Amino acid sequence: MVILTAVLTTGALTLTACGSRDNSGDSKSDKKTEIIIGVDAPLTGQNSATGLGIQGGVQIAVDDANKNNTVPGVTFKVQALDDKAIPASGQANATQLVQKDNVLGVVGPLNSGVATQMQQVFDTANLVEISPSNTAPELTQGKNWQTSKTRPFKTYFRTATTDALQGGFAADYAYNTLKKRKVYVVDDKQTYGAGLAKLFKAGFTKAGGKLAGEDHVNTGDTDFSALVTKIKNAKADLVYYGGQYDESEKLTKQLKDGGVKIPLFGGDGMFSDTYIQTAGKASEGDLATSVGQPVDSLASAADFIKKYKASGLKGDYGTYGGYSYDAATAIIKAIGAVVKDGKIPDGARAKIVAEVQKTKFDGIAGPVSFDEYGDTTNKQLTVYQVVGGKWKAVKSSTFNG
């Protein structure tokens, strides 16, 4: 019975192949429409470990879609562009992507500041963009989001929750769990870092905590000796940093070397294995919040992690790799609802945007759906602490502010 089935199957395949060849010898049935999923992230330089994790997450989603023939008649391809965490580069990349007709969706960028320069380009072209990591509230809810929420761009979505929740979540943990009462707040003056620090400060002082001081650094800074002195003299019992791991990993080392033995607490921009590798023992006890639950603890992500490790892909998959996979999957599913038998209809991009808005499925990093602003409905957040040279989840919960 098994042998007969195999023969019949082989015969069926042979007949199909023979019956579909043209005079050139090519198989018409094997010809598929190539559709590109774009990726924009820092792939070199600042934040590149996290950016490469985003690219890797998308690549695995595309590989899975191709292997499973998720969209019949379509072969997906990834085109990843390096924005180097520079807004102008992101804008140039967005312009390049929209000019290709077969680019039907983009995952990225990593940085909120870069997103501000890309959103209009994609919106004008009706090209869907899903960020796995942008957390600045104004990207989806407008500049006046605290008093009057208005969605500025219909094509922009994200699978990461916003700083409006993350900042308050960190402040609540610092005051009520860590019992810290005097915090020194530092940020890197960027859209993400400054916004997150502002929201943490508001939540911490509202809870009853005091501000020991605040200061700003520049991206790329390496010498924080003057800042260390200020923090030491302020007698703070916690430093909160709004920014990325590139600076915070150096700041925490210089703090500890300078005799300031207090934790440094940051957001998801700091949550990277690279932070621990660079800061070394000085990072022990430091904390960071990140979106969702730890991907390594999710049964739904086990296959993804296995593939990522086996693939040789670079970057930190643990920060946004799962959210990137889910973002790409949302785009692929939307394309499947619009593109039939490999035929891309007129107005496909706008139709795909509409399908993404209706997205609802269980992703590898949690449930995936979007509200009226394009924000994820998954409000899960986690606090991590460096314990024994590794990030350890110490609190996960849904936080509504």
VEXGU-791890 format. One record per residue: residue in one letter; x, y, z of N, C-alpha, C in turn. Coordinates in steps of 0.02 Angstrom, whole numbers, padded with zeros to 5 digits, always signed. Atoms other than C-alpha are relative to their C-alpha. Layout:
// VEXGU-791890
AXYZXYZXYZ...
***
This chain:
// VEXGU-791890
M+00042-00060+00000+00000+00000+00000+00043+00063+00000V-00045-00058-00003+00141+00120+00044+00035+00009-00066I-00036-00004+00063+00234+00074-00115-00045+00027-00055L+00047-00023+00050+00079+00101-00223-00013+00074+00005T+00011-00072-00011+00048+00271-00145+00058+00040-00026A-00061-00035+00021+00227+00323-00177+00004+00003-00076V-00003+00002+00073+00216+00267-00359-00052+00047-00030L+00052-00044+00026+00052+00356-00387+00018+00073+00008T-00019-00069-00013+00117+00514-00306+00054+00022-00049T-00054-00018+00046+00276+00510-00410-00027+00008-00071G+00029-00004+00066+00174+00477-00566-00038+00064-00011A+00038-00062+00005+00061+00622-00530+00045+00060-00010L-00047-00056+00006+00208+00737-00509+00032+00001-00069T-00032+00005+00065+00287+00672-00669-00047+00026-00055L+00048-00022+00050+00129+00699-00770-00009+00075+00001T+00008-00072-00006+00109+00874-00701+00058+00036-00032A-00059-00033+00027+00287+00919-00745+00002-00005-00076C-00004+00009+00072+00279+00844-00920-00053+00042-00036G+00055-00034+00033+00113+00924-00958+00005+00075+00002S-00002-00072-00009+00172+01098-00912+00063+00032-00028R-00062-00029+00027+00336+01120-01004-00013+00034-00067D+00005-00034+00064+00351+01245-01144+00061-00019-00042N-00054+00019+00045+00475+01239-01290+00069+00015+00028S-00065-00017-00029+00613+01317-01185+00021-00050+00052G-00017+00050-00050+00605+01173-01063-00014+00022+00070D+00016-00025-00067+00549+01281-00916-00067-00027+00021S+00063+00024-00027+00409+01222-00803-00043+00059+00021K+00043-00056-00016+00267+01347-00801-00029-00007+00070S+00031+00010-00066+00193+01268-00645+00048+00018+00056D-00049-00015-00052+00356+01300-00552+00013+00074+00006K-00012-00072-00001+00357+01485-00592-00044+00032+00053K+00037-00034-00053+00307+01588-00441+00015+00074-00001T-00009-00072-00005+00284+01772-00412+00043+00016+00061E-00044-00019-00056+00423+01845-00305-00027+00062+00034I+00022-00057-00041+00363+01959-00166+00052+00012+00054I-00053-00019-00048+00484+02053-00056-00030+00027+00064I+00014-00030-00066+00466+02085+00130+00062+00040+00018G-00057-00043-00017+00578+02232+00170+00014-00001+00074V-00020-00007-00070+00674+02251+00332+00043+00062+00005D-00043-00058-00014+00745+02413+00399+00021-00003+00073A-00026+00004-00069+00857+02407+00553+00074+00018-00002P-00072-00009-00001+01033+02450+00610+00035-00067-00004L-00033+00064+00011+01134+02306+00540+00075+00004+00011T-00070-00012-00018+01304+02384+00576+00001+00057+00051G-00008-00056-00047+01366+02501+00712-00047-00002+00059Q+00043-00007-00058+01253+02565+00850-00061-00045-00004N+00061+00041-00006+01116+02443+00905-00003-00059-00048S+00003+00050+00053+01166+02317+00771-00015-00071+00025A+00016+00066-00026+01155+02163+00883-00076-00011+00001T+00073+00004-00002+00970+02200+00908-00030+00004-00070G+00025-00007+00069+00944+02253+00727+00008-00064-00040L-00010+00064+00034+01018+02091+00662-00049-00053+00025G+00051+00045-00027+00899+01997+00777-00067+00010-00034I+00061-00014+00036+00755+02084+00690+00003-00031-00070Q-00009+00029+00066+00822+02035+00519-00007-00076+00002G+00002+00072-00006+00844+01856+00577-00070-00027+00012G+00068+00021-00013+00667+01844+00644-00043+00001-00063V+00037-00005+00063+00596+01901+00477+00022-00055-00048Q-00025+00050+00046+00708+01783+00380-00029-00069+00015I+00028+00065-00018+00646+01632+00476-00075-00004-00017A+00071-00002+00018+00464+01685+00451-00009-00010-00075V+00003+00006+00073+00495+01700+00264+00020-00071-00022D-00020+00069+00016+00586+01533+00258-00057-00049+00014D+00056+00043-00018+00439+01451+00346-00057+00006-00050A+00055-00011+00048+00313+01530+00227+00015-00033-00067N-00020+00031+00063+00410+01471+00075-00003-00077+00005K+00000+00073-00010+00433+01295+00145-00070-00028+00003N+00069+00024-00010+00249+01279+00191-00047+00021-00057N+00042-00025+00055+00187+01361+00030-00061+00037+00028T+00053-00036-00035+00086+01477+00142-00044+00042-00047V+00037-00038+00051+00037+01587-00006+00013-00033-00067P-00010+00035+00064+00014+01478-00162+00017+00047-00057G-00020-00040+00058+00101+01545-00316+00049+00056+00017V-00044-00055-00022+00215+01659-00213+00063-00028+00032T-00062+00011-00036+00397+01649-00162+00019+00065+00034F-00018-00061-00037+00446+01772-00026+00076+00007+00004K-00071-00016-00006+00614+01856-00015+00008+00059+00048V-00014-00055-00047+00690+01969+00118+00050+00048-00032Q-00049-00052+00018+00775+02133+00072+00012+00042+00062A-00017-00035-00062+00862+02202+00226+00046+00060-00015L-00039-00061+00010+00927+02381+00226+00024+00026+00067D-00032-00023-00061+01044+02455+00355-00012+00075+00010D+00010-00072-00013+00988+02620+00433+00051+00028+00049K-00053-00021-00046+01135+02626+00557-00027+00041+00059A+00034-00036-00053+01009+02695+00684-00001+00076-00014I+00000-00071+00021+01012+02860+00586-00066+00015-00036P+00065-00016+00030+00842+02939+00544+00003+00013-00075A-00004-00016+00072+00898+03007+00375+00012-00062-00042S-00013+00063+00035+00961+02835+00324-00064-00041-00005G+00064+00035+00001+00794+02759+00372-00046+00028-00053Q+00042-00032+00050+00704+02885+00264+00021-00019-00071A-00026+00019+00066+00817+02846+00116-00017-00073-00015N+00017+00071+00009+00787+02659+00142-00074-00008-00017A+00072+00003+00013+00599+02686+00146-00015+00020-00071T+00009-00023+00069+00608+02782-00017+00021-00053-00050Q-00024+00053+00044+00708+02641-00096-00050-00058-00002L+00046+00057-00003+00584+02508-00038-00065+00013-00036V+00065-00014+00032+00426+02594-00098+00004+00001-00076Q-00008-00005+00072+00498+02611-00272-00003-00068-00035K+00004+00067+00028+00497+02422-00296-00072-00025+00005D+00071+00019+00000+00323+02364-00347-00013-00065+00038N+00013+00064-00033+00346+02190-00274+00018+00000+00074V-00007-00007-00073+00388+02255-00100-00071+00013+00027L+00070-00007-00023+00220+02227-00013-00006+00006+00075G+00002-00010-00072+00268+02249+00169+00070+00010+00027V-00065-00014-00030+00408+02308+00282-00003-00012+00075V-00007+00009-00073+00463+02255+00457+00056+00046+00023G-00049-00047-00026+00554+02388+00557-00031+00069+00005P-00069+00006-00022+00632+02500+00605+00006-00019+00074L-00012+00012-00071+00711+02467+00774-00014+00062+00041N+00001-00061-00040+00724+02647+00833-00060+00045-00015S+00057-00044+00008+00576+02762+00862+00018+00064-00038G-00023-00060+00034+00677+02912+00803+00006-00010-00075V-00004+00017+00071+00708+02826+00637-00071-00005-00029A+00069+00009+00024+00523+02783+00622-00033+00067-00019T+00031-00064+00013+00474+02967+00628+00015+00026-00070Q-00020-00023+00067+00565+02993+00462-00021-00049-00055M+00020+00051+00049+00494+02837+00377-00075-00004-00010Q+00072+00011+00002+00309+02839+00416-00035+00034-00059Q+00033-00036+00054+00258+02972+00290+00014-00031-00068V-00019+00031+00063+00353+02887+00149-00043-00061-00014F+00039+00061+00008+00264+02722+00177-00075+00016-00007D+00071-00017+00003+00095+02803+00205-00020+00027-00068T+00013-00028+00067+00104+02899+00041-00005-00055-00052A-00001+00056+00047+00141+02735-00048-00048-00056+00018N+00047+00051-00023+00007+02637+00047+00035-00066+00017L-00039+00060-00015+00144+02515+00101-00001-00013+00075V+00005+00016-00071+00116+02426+00266+00068-00007+00033E-00062+00002-00040+00251+02443+00399-00019-00024+00069I+00011+00024-00069+00255+02343+00561+00066+00000+00037S-00061+00000-00041+00387+02383+00691-00008-00050+00057P+00001+00047-00056+00430+02247+00816+00026+00032+00064S-00038-00028-00057+00514+02371+00933-00013+00073+00016N+00013-00071-00014+00459+02554+00917-00048+00007+00059T+00043-00006-00059+00384+02610+01083-00023+00071+00014A+00022-00069-00011+00362+02800+01070-00074+00006-00015P+00073-00002+00009+00174+02831+01095-00023+00043-00059E+00023-00046+00051+00164+02975+00970+00000-00030-00071L-00003+00030+00066+00203+02860+00823-00068-00026-00022T+00067+00026+00016+00028+02786+00831-00056+00045+00023Q+00054-00038-00031-00069+02909+00937+00007+00075-00007G-00009-00071+00013-00003+03078+00880+00038+00037+00055K-00041-00039-00045+00099+03213+00964-00036+00018+00065N+00039-00018-00059-00041+03257+01085-00034-00061+00032W+00031+00063-00021-00072+03076+01135-00023+00000+00072Q+00019-00001-00071-00083+03117+01321-00067+00033+00012T+00064-00036-00008-00235+03229+01294-00050-00016-00054S+00045+00013+00056-00305+03186+01123+00034-00046-00050K-00032+00049+00043-00259+03027+01030-00028+00004-00072T+00019+00000+00070-00260+03036+00840+00053-00040-00039R-00047+00041+00039-00183+02907+00725+00026+00038-00060P-00026-00040+00055-00065+02997+00606+00010-00037-00066F-00014+00037+00061-00027+02857+00482-00034-00069+00001K+00040+00062+00002-00144+02714+00433+00041-00061-00018T-00041+00057+00022-00002+02606+00364+00048-00025+00053Y-00049+00016-00052+00098+02600+00526-00031-00041+00056F+00022+00044-00054+00078+02459+00653+00062-00020+00041R-00056+00026-00039+00183+02384+00792-00022-00059+00043T+00013+00058-00043+00195+02221+00888+00029+00010+00070A-00026-00017-00066+00282+02305+01036-00047+00050+00033T+00043-00048-00035+00182+02396+01169+00039+00065+00012T-00031-00067-00001+00219+02580+01204+00033+00018+00067D-00033-00026-00060+00324+02678+01326-00050+00027+00051A+00052-00024-00046+00163+02746+01400-00012-00053+00054L+00007+00055-00048+00151+02575+01483+00067-00020+00029Q-00065+00025-00022+00335+02527+01492+00031+00046+00054G-00028-00046-00049+00389+02685+01585-00034-00005+00067G+00037+00006-00062+00251+02669+01713+00012-00067+00034F-00012+00067-00026+00282+02482+01733+00067-00001+00038A-00066-00002-00031+00467+02514+01772-00002+00042+00064A+00005-00043-00059+00424+02655+01893-00034-00035+00057D+00036+00038-00051+00300+02545+01986+00045-00053+00032Y-00045+00053-00025+00429+02406+02001+00056+00031+00043A-00055-00032-00037+00567+02525+02059-00024+00023+00069Y+00024-00028-00063+00459+02605+02194-00029-00054+00047N+00037+00047-00042+00350+02462+02255+00034-00067+00012T-00034+00064-00009+00459+02309+02230+00072+00009+00023L-00069-00013-00020+00638+02374+02239+00005+00045+00061K+00003-00047-00057+00586+02502+02371+00050+00057-00007K-00046-00056+00012+00695+02636+02290-00039+00065+00010R+00034-00063-00016+00657+02813+02342+00033+00062-00031K-00037-00058+00025+00787+02925+02260+00036-00020-00065V-00026+00022+00064+00822+02905+02075+00033+00057-00039Y-00033-00046+00045+00942+02991+01957-00018-00021-00072V+00025+00018+00066+00869+02997+01780+00046+00028-00055V-00044-00019+00055+00979+03001+01624-00032-00023-00066D+00024+00022+00065+00930+02995+01440+00048+00022-00055D-00045-00014+00056+01014+03001+01270-00027+00052-00049K+00028-00055+00039+00907+03143+01201-00034-00022-00065Q+00033+00026+00060+00833+03030+01066-00075-00009+00014T+00073+00006-00007+00646+03006+01034-00018-00054+00050Y+00015+00056-00045+00642+02837+01121+00025+00013+00070G-00029-00007-00066+00761+02871+01264-00028+00056+00042A+00026-00058-00037+00701+03044+01313-00073-00011+00020G+00071+00013-00015+00518+02991+01302-00009-00050+00056L+00005+00052-00051+00543+02836+01407+00021+00028+00069A-00024-00029-00063+00643+02930+01540-00052+00048+00030K+00051-00047-00023+00508+03064+01551-00059-00037+00032L+00056+00038-00026+00372+02935+01578+00018-00037+00064F-00023+00032-00062+00474+02840+01708+00000+00051+00057K-00005-00052-00051+00508+03001+01803-00070+00020+00025A+00068-00019-00020+00323+03048+01802-00031-00054+00044G+00029+00054-00039+00272+02877+01867+00032-00009+00067F-00037+00009-00062+00407+02868+01999-00017+00055+00051T+00015-00056-00045+00373+03041+02072-00074-00002+00022K+00071+00006-00017+00185+03010+02067-00009-00052+00056A+00004+00052-00050+00212+02854+02171+00027+00022+00068G-00028-00025-00063+00305+02956+02302+00075+00004+00001G-00073-00003+00004+00486+02941+02245+00025+00070-00013K-00031-00066+00010+00607+03087+02236+00051-00004-00057L-00048-00005+00054+00714+03144+02091+00066+00027+00028A-00065-00020-00026+00897+03150+02144+00035+00047-00048G-00030-00041+00052+00944+03233+01981-00014-00029-00067E+00009+00027+00067+00936+03215+01794+00051+00031-00047D-00051-00023+00047+01056+03233+01649-00011-00034-00067H+00006+00027+00067+01078+03193+01466+00069-00018-00027V-00062+00018+00034+01211+03107+01361-00013-00001-00075N+00007+00005+00072+01244+03094+01176+00013-00071-00023T-00015+00066+00027+01238+02935+01074+00072+00000-00025G-00070+00004+00019+01416+02879+01046+00048+00021+00056D-00043-00019-00057+01481+02949+01212+00031-00062+00031T-00035+00056-00033+01609+02840+01300+00027+00019+00069D-00027-00023-00064+01671+02946+01446-00056+00031+00042F+00054-00024-00043+01543+02967+01585+00025+00019+00070S-00030-00014-00066+01661+03017+01726-00034+00059+00035A+00033-00058-00031+01579+03187+01755-00069-00019+00025L+00067+00023-00018+01407+03106+01759+00003-00045+00062V-00008+00045-00057+01467+02973+01881+00009+00040+00064T-00012-00043-00058+01527+03110+01999-00066+00032+00023K+00064-00031-00017+01357+03197+01991-00046-00050+00035I+00044+00051-00029+01264+03036+02029+00023-00019+00070K-00029+00018-00065+01381+02994+02172-00016+00054+00052N+00014-00055-00046+01360+03166+02250-00074+00008+00016A+00072-00006-00010+01171+03157+02231-00027-00053+00049K+00019+00054-00046+01167+03000+02341-00064-00036-00022A+00057+00036+00028+01041+02916+02226+00005-00074+00018D-00002+00072-00013+00991+02736+02261-00018-00040-00062L+00014+00033+00064+00949+02699+02079+00013+00049-00056V-00007-00040+00060+00996+02763+01907-00048-00028-00052Y+00043+00022+00055+00863+02756+01772+00027+00030-00065Y-00029-00023+00063+00929+02765+01594-00048-00011-00058G+00042+00004+00061+00824+02803+01440+00045+00002-00061G-00043+00003+00059+00919+02745+01288+00017-00072-00018Q-00020+00066+00025+01009+02599+01208+00058-00029+00040Y-00053+00034-00037+01136+02473+01271+00070+00026-00016D-00067-00021+00021+01281+02551+01176+00032+00048+00050E-00026-00046-00050+01299+02690+01305-00009-00026+00071S+00014+00021-00069+01219+02611+01459+00048-00054+00024E-00047+00053-00020+01339+02463+01457+00067+00030+00023K-00061-00035-00022+01484+02586+01476-00013+00041+00063L+00018-00040-00058+01394+02697+01600-00001-00042+00063T+00004+00041-00061+01358+02555+01721+00069-00023+00023K-00068+00022-00019+01539+02496+01716+00037+00057+00034Q-00034-00057-00029+01604+02671+01752-00030+00019+00068L+00033-00013-00065+01476+02692+01892+00030-00046+00054K-00024+00048-00049+01533+02533+01980+00075+00011+00013D-00071-00013-00008+01717+02571+01949+00012+00063+00042G-00006-00062-00038+01686+02742+02026-00027-00005+00070G+00023+00011-00068+01617+02667+02184-00075+00011+00011V+00073-00010-00005+01432+02698+02146-00033-00069-00008K+00025+00069+00001+01364+02526+02191-00076-00002+00003I+00073+00001+00003+01183+02552+02140-00021-00027-00069P+00022+00028+00064+01081+02469+02002-00013+00053-00053L+00022-00040+00056+01057+02543+01831-00060-00035-00031F+00064+00027+00024+00879+02518+01766-00015+00033-00067G+00016-00030+00065+00830+02542+01584-00059-00035-00033G+00056+00028+00038+00703+02497+01451+00023-00055-00047D-00015+00055+00046+00699+02371+01310+00059+00014-00045G-00059-00017+00039+00836+02465+01219+00064-00023+00033M-00058+00024-00038+00954+02402+01353-00001-00076+00007F+00008+00071-00010+00888+02225+01356+00031-00040-00057S-00038+00036+00051+01021+02136+01255+00057-00038+00034D-00057+00037-00027+01151+02003+01290+00065+00039-00008T-00060-00041+00013+01278+02125+01218+00014+00046+00059Y-00008-00043-00059+01247+02238+01369+00041-00036+00054I-00034+00038-00053+01304+02102+01489+00071-00018-00022Q-00066+00019+00025+01448+02046+01379+00050+00057+00004T-00045-00058-00001+01520+02221+01370+00012+00027+00071A-00006-00027-00068+01485+02280+01549+00032-00050+00047G-00029+00051-00042+01541+02115+01624-00032-00003+00069K+00025+00007-00068+01525+02094+01812-00036+00063+00026A+00032-00063-00022+01474+02277+01830-00075+00000-00014S+00071+00002+00017+01305+02233+01753-00041-00040+00051E+00036+00042-00048+01261+02113+01895-00048+00041+00043G+00050-00036-00039+01100+02171+01978-00036+00054-00039D+00034-00051+00040+01054+02293+01839-00066-00028-00027L+00067+00021+00020+00877+02289+01771-00021+00032-00066A+00029-00028+00061+00780+02317+01611-00070-00027-00010T+00066+00024+00019+00601+02307+01555+00001-00016-00075S+00008+00014+00071+00551+02231+01389-00071-00021-00013V+00069+00017+00020+00392+02196+01293-00010-00075+00002G+00017+00071+00001+00303+02030+01309+00031-00040+00056Q-00031+00046-00046+00367+01878+01401+00066-00023-00029P-00063+00026+00026+00541+01803+01387-00012-00054-00052V+00014+00046+00055+00540+01714+01219+00025-00070+00014D-00028+00066-00016+00648+01573+01287-00046-00041+00044S+00045+00036-00045+00509+01528+01409-00064-00020-00033L+00063+00013+00035+00372+01514+01278+00005-00063-00042A+00002+00062+00039+00331+01342+01209-00014+00016-00074S+00018-00019+00068+00260+01429+01055+00061+00024-00041A-00059-00026+00035+00434+01498+01014+00056-00051-00004A-00054+00050-00004+00534+01337+01040+00027-00017-00070D-00021+00018+00068+00538+01292+00854+00038+00058-00031F-00034-00060+00026+00586+01471+00808+00071+00005+00027I-00066-00005-00031+00731+01472+00931+00046-00054-00026K-00040+00055+00026+00792+01303+00871+00026+00016-00070K-00019-00018+00068+00793+01363+00691+00050+00058-00001Y-00044-00058-00002+00876+01527+00736+00071-00021+00019K-00065+00023-00023+01018+01442+00829+00035-00043-00052A-00029+00045+00050+01042+01313+00691+00020+00036-00064S-00009-00036+00063+01041+01443+00552+00067+00037-00006G-00060-00040+00002+01198+01535+00601-00013+00075-00005L+00018-00071+00003+01103+01700+00598+00032+00037+00059K-00031-00041-00052+01187+01838+00697-00053+00041+00036G+00044-00044-00036+01112+01957+00823-00034-00032+00059D+00035+00022-00060+01009+01944+00982-00073-00014-00017Y+00069+00017+00016+00848+01850+00943-00046+00012+00060G+00041-00002-00060+00788+01865+01124-00035+00066+00011T+00031-00065-00012+00747+02050+01118-00062+00010-00043Y+00057-00011+00045+00636+02069+00964-00008-00053-00054G+00004+00051+00052+00664+01912+00860-00069-00030-00007G+00067+00028+00001+00496+01838+00909-00051+00049-00027Y+00047-00051+00023+00404+02001+00879+00010+00015-00075S-00014-00009+00071+00491+02017+00709-00031-00056-00041Y+00031+00058+00033+00436+01842+00661-00075+00010-00005D+00072-00010-00001+00258+01884+00711-00021+00058-00046A+00015-00056+00044+00263+02051+00618+00002-00023-00073A-00005+00025+00069+00322+01965+00458-00057-00048-00015T+00055+00047+00009+00191+01829+00482-00066+00037-00013A+00061-00039+00011+00053+01960+00495-00003+00027-00071I-00003-00025+00069+00111+02035+00330-00012-00056-00050I+00007+00057+00045+00123+01865+00246-00073-00024-00002K+00070+00020-00002-00052+01817+00304-00044+00050-00038A+00038-00052+00035-00120+01983+00238+00010-00006-00075I-00014+00009+00072-00034+01955+00071-00038-00060-00027G+00036+00059+00021-00112+01782+00064-00074+00012-00011A+00070-00017+00008-00284+01860+00079-00013+00043-00062V+00007-00047+00056-00250+01980-00065+00027-00029-00066V-00033+00027+00060-00134+01889-00186-00022-00073-00010K+00026+00067+00014-00216+01736-00264+00036-00030-00061D-00035+00035+00055-00120+01610-00372+00057+00041-00029G-00058-00038+00022+00027+01727-00379-00016+00064-00037K+00019-00061+00036-00072+01869-00458-00010+00058+00048I+00005-00060-00042-00046+02038-00376-00051+00048-00030P+00052-00042+00029-00205+02140-00402+00017+00074+00003D-00008-00073-00004-00217+02326-00432-00017+00022+00072G+00013-00026-00068-00210+02422-00268+00016-00050+00055A-00016+00053-00048-00132+02273-00180+00026+00028+00066R-00029-00026-00062-00035+02377-00055-00054+00026+00048A+00054-00027-00042-00189+02468+00010-00043-00056+00028K+00040+00057-00022-00284+02304+00019+00035-00039+00056I-00040+00036-00051-00143+02225+00120-00002+00038+00066V+00005-00041-00060-00147+02370+00243-00066-00015+00036A+00066+00014-00028-00333+02338+00269-00003-00069+00032E-00002+00068-00028-00301+02153+00298+00041-00004+00064V-00041-00002-00061-00163+02188+00425-00040+00028+00058Q+00040-00030-00053-00284+02297+00522-00048-00051+00031K+00046+00052-00024-00399+02145+00538+00036-00060+00030T-00040+00057-00023-00256+02032+00595-00022-00026+00068K+00012+00032-00065-00293+01908+00733+00024-00072-00003F-00025+00068-00002-00189+01753+00766+00047-00007+00061D-00046+00013-00054-00082+01671+00899+00071-00004-00028G-00069-00001+00023+00098+01718+00865+00046-00039+00045I-00047+00037-00041+00254+01637+00932+00018+00038+00064A-00015-00041-00059+00277+01782+01054-00063+00024+00036G+00062-00020-00033+00094+01800+01102-00053+00015-00052P+00054-00016+00047-00074+01849+01026+00016+00062-00041V-00015-00056+00046-00061+01965+00875-00065+00029-00026S+00055-00039+00028-00194+02095+00838+00014+00073+00015F-00014-00072-00005-00201+02284+00823-00063+00039+00016D+00058-00042-00016-00314+02417+00895-00008+00054-00053E+00015-00051+00051-00382+02570+00804+00057+00047-00015Y-00059-00042+00011-00214+02658+00819+00057-00037-00035G-00054+00040+00028-00111+02515+00749+00045-00029+00054D-00038+00027-00056-00046+02470+00922-00019-00072+00014T+00014+00068-00020-00032+02291+00981-00049-00001+00058T+00046+00008-00056-00169+02232+01096+00032-00042+00055N-00037+00039-00049-00040+02127+01189+00039+00047+00046K-00030-00048-00047+00006+02231+01343+00047-00033+00051Q-00044+00037-00046+00120+02102+01424+00068+00034+00003L-00066-00028-00010+00281+02172+01498+00038-00042+00051T-00042+00039-00046+00427+02094+01591+00058+00042+00026V-00061-00028-00029+00561+02156+01710+00052-00055+00003Y-00056+00046-00002+00729+02071+01690+00055+00028+00045Q-00058-00021-00041+00879+02076+01808+00059-00044-00018V-00061+00039+00014+01058+02023+01776+00018-00040+00063V-00015+00046-00056+01086+01872+01889+00047-00054-00026G-00049+00050+00021+01241+01765+01871+00022+00008-00072G-00023-00013+00068+01289+01849+01708-00052-00012-00054K+00052+00011+00049+01121+01820+01623-00062+00040+00019W+00063-00033-00014+00956+01912+01606-00049-00052+00027K+00050+00044-00030+00828+01832+01720-00065+00038+00009A+00066-00032-00009+00642+01873+01714-00019-00002+00073V+00019-00003-00071+00590+01933+01887-00073+00021+00010K+00071-00016-00005+00415+01996+01849-00029+00007-00070S+00037-00007+00062+00295+01974+01703-00073+00011+00016S+00071-00012-00011+00121+02046+01698-00028+00046-00054T+00034-00048+00043-00007+02142+01597-00006+00065+00039F+00000-00064-00035+00010+02326+01641-00041+00050-00040N+00044-00047+00034-00123+02454+01600+00010+00073+00024G-00015-00068-00022-00043+02605+01682-00030+00018+00066
***
